[in-house]
Amino acid sequence: MDQYGSDFITIVDDDGKEYELEVLATVEYNGESYMAVIPADAESQLDLEVSILKSSEEDGEPMLNAIEDEEELKAVYDLIMDSLYEEDNE
């Protein structure tokens, strides 16, 4: 995880529309990578809608997918919150 500033990524949806996202945290869980992201163009900190996406590869291309399993989502959410809390205490 980047300790010295924000990382930004650009994703393209199935319709070809691009979105810029700010990566808040990256964690590993059960051998998989997950990212907590927010829209890079959020108007204020109060408007933030955090998404947790699972990182994978498909045909050699990086892919980000929504997590459909509730238990997996909760476990990853807890890891991300712990990670962000640790950062605040450093």
HUKAFEN-V539738 format. One line per field, one symbol per residue. phi: phi as a letter, one per 30 degrees, with the letter a starting at -180 (. if undefined). psi: psi as a letter, one per 20 degrees, with the letter a starting at -180 (. if undefined). A space follows every 10 residues. Layout:
# HUKAFEN-V539738
phi->???
psi->???
This chain:
# HUKAFEN-V539738
phi->.ddcldcbbc cbddcidcbc bcddabbcbh iccbbcbbdd cedaddddcd ccbccabbhi cdbcbdccdd ddddddeddd dddddddddd
psi->qoijaqqqqp qpahjjpqpp qpohqpqppl jqqqppqqph kpgrhhjpop qpqpprpoki ppqpqqphpg gggggggggg ggghggghi.
